[in-house]
Amino acid sequence: MGHKALAFIRRDFQTQASYRLDFLMRIAGMLISVSIFFFISDMLGTAVNPYLESYGADYFHFALMGLAFYPLIEISVNSMSRAVHESQGNGTLEVLFLSPTPIVAALVMSNLWTYCWAFAQSIFCLLTASLLFGAHLDWANILNVVVVVLTAILANAGLALLNASFVLVTKRSSPVATLLSMVTGMLAGVYYPVEVLPIWLRSVGRLLPATHAFDALRRIMLKSASLADIGTQLLALAVLTLVLLPVGLIAFRWAVRWAKMDGSLSQY
Amino acid sequence: MPNVIETFSLTKRFSRLTNYRALFRFRRQEDIAAVDSVSLTVREGELFGLLGPNGAGKTTLIKTLCTLILPTSGRALVCGHDVVADAPAVKPLIGLIDAQERSFFWRLSGRQNLQFFAALAGLRRSSTTSRIAESLDLVGLKDQADRRVMSYSTGMRQRLAIARGLLAMPRVLFMDEPTRGLDPLIARDLRAFVREKLVDELGCTVVLVTHRLEEAEELCDRVAIMNCGQIIACGPVAEIKKRIAVRQKYHISVKHLSLGVLENLRTSHGVVELRWVEHNAHGVDLELLLADEAETLPSVMRIIVSHGGDIQHCRAQSPSLEEAFVHLVRAANDGP
């Protein structure tokens, strides 16, 4: 399986490397985004600090964590459906299904490079903020960040499989994925603390794995929290994994069966 | 030889929405039988041809055997494994070469694509490089292997699809119109490779879907003709041709025959069709399709000789597979 995983990573790296301008544009985009939030924070000054007490940071540090990790969290929800949609488009989905590699494993491997690349961008974003804008981050805690990111990806895997199921059946990009991205951006505390939300919306936000992931990531990088300190967040992610993953697997299995009954695996 | 493929009343029906008004009715879908109660066997090491007009259900049948489509009813076994209940056991044993050339990563080179698909198929690293080189060489892409697939012509992408199908050297290989769009030289090399290397030397079982009847006639041990989802004929090519051999075709070269006699011949009892292929100062070459050889041929000869014709040559010609195909499909469409 390791050999296959490497083949997927190599394939996606080779594809990515063929879009050189895209790489440069992403780096430039990230620098600009970090700068924008730096200046917004400068403008806000200490006015928003009461909302940020529990994070022990100013708005720039708070938003930086959302900016750095939101793409990664979003990818963990959307990447499987994107992989299915792309395979439908380039005609490789039937080849994937025909191979002895189980399809869920193939989809996970299809996203390994995407996860690695997104994580590298997150780290690059944080490094840029540290070096150019003097952000104070606990780099010694980076392994804990990896643990939280992996746990969050697993918690989102059920949602990712649900989105992939939708694409497999309808042959269209999943509107559920778009909605989830928007809801995550709104309720998970990406660019503002969840404390500003009405209580009932906060409760809805707690149902999203991203909310717990962002909270844990901020505590690790901004307050030097250990894994024990973020036990509540990790427990919440584990519970969401236990609920969402079986649902996603059942939905995906049903969708595969539906597409095979319909004879529409190769259609897009 | 044991059977590697067995189907038992295999049926695949697709449900199609008839119209938008039907959305509001309970009986809103119309079933179309793409594969209709197909029972057939393919023996190990056999090159089996699957023929039929467009929409006959050939591709649906092989995709069902490849576990890509679930049957509505009936059963299919590949190497003894049920294609529905035991699909994971079937997959490592089969390969599919599809004529569609869309199924690649266009920004990667041909070689990079093959490296990826070799890993996906579970090929060992040690044999991957040599297998890729061998496959590329066979399809004539050795020199273009490091170009991006997006720069390939349609034929080149199709050849790359063939190279991919040959990578894992599966026990059963399904080939869906593999020579479509290939130039004659590559097509000839591929046919020779399939027959001599894959089937005769390596003992691979090949199911070949083709519209090129001369290709099936040249290569296949047995063929099945499909029409409207059903197998209407199955057996060795010679046996299928025999089915229409009651109508025997003759070529007769005659000298000194006046053209007026041709009308007599055309209206003679038992002559289904008469054409004169060539007419020159020395004589006529006749092509006759006779309903009953034993009865009609002597009477035709008598008419020719009695009108002063000098028979130079008389040769029976067995019908081609194409003629058998047309005859059987037309008969199936016309009904009993």
Contacts between the chains, C-beta under 8 A, distances in Angstrom:
chain1	res1	chain2	res2	distance
A	3	B	119	5.8
A	3	B	125	6.6
A	4	B	119	5.3
A	4	B	120	6.4
A	4	B	122	7.5
A	6	B	119	7.5
A	7	B	115	7.0
A	7	B	116	5.3
A	7	B	119	3.3
A	7	B	120	6.6
A	8	B	116	7.7
A	10	B	115	7.6
A	10	B	116	7.3
A	11	B	105	6.4
A	11	B	108	6.8
A	11	B	112	7.3
A	11	B	116	4.6
A	14	B	107	7.7
A	14	B	108	5.5
A	14	B	112	5.7
A	15	B	105	6.3
A	15	B	107	5.2
A	15	B	108	6.5
A	18	B	107	4.4
A	18	B	108	7.8
A	18	B	148	7.8
A	19	B	107	7.8
A	90	B	102	6.7
A	90	B	103	6.9
A	90	B	104	7.1
A	90	B	105	6.7
A	90	B	106	7.0
A	91	B	100	6.2
A	91	B	102	3.6
A	91	B	103	3.7
A	91	B	104	7.6
A	92	B	103	5.1
A	92	B	104	7.2
A	92	B	105	7.2
A	94	B	68	5.7
A	94	B	96	7.8
A	94	B	98	7.6
A	94	B	103	7.1
A	95	B	103	5.5
A	95	B	117	6.8
A	95	B	120	7.5
A	95	B	164	7.8
A	96	B	120	7.4
A	97	B	67	7.6
A	97	B	68	6.0
A	98	B	66	6.0
A	98	B	67	7.4
A	98	B	68	6.5
A	98	B	91	6.5
A	98	B	94	7.6
A	98	B	95	8.0
A	98	B	96	5.8
A	99	B	91	6.8
A	99	B	117	8.0
A	99	B	120	4.5
A	99	B	121	5.8
A	99	B	122	7.8
A	100	B	88	7.2
A	100	B	91	4.7
A	100	B	92	4.4
A	100	B	121	7.0
A	100	B	122	5.5
A	101	B	120	5.9
A	101	B	122	7.6
A	102	B	88	7.5
A	106	B	120	7.5
A	257	B	70	6.9
A	260	B	67	8.0
A	260	B	68	6.7
A	260	B	69	5.8
A	260	B	70	4.4
A	261	B	69	7.9
A	261	B	70	5.0
A	262	B	14	7.4
A	263	B	12	7.5
A	263	B	14	6.1
A	263	B	34	7.6
A	263	B	60	6.6
A	263	B	63	7.1
A	263	B	69	4.7
A	265	B	68	5.7
A	265	B	69	7.8
A	266	B	68	7.9
A	266	B	100	7.9
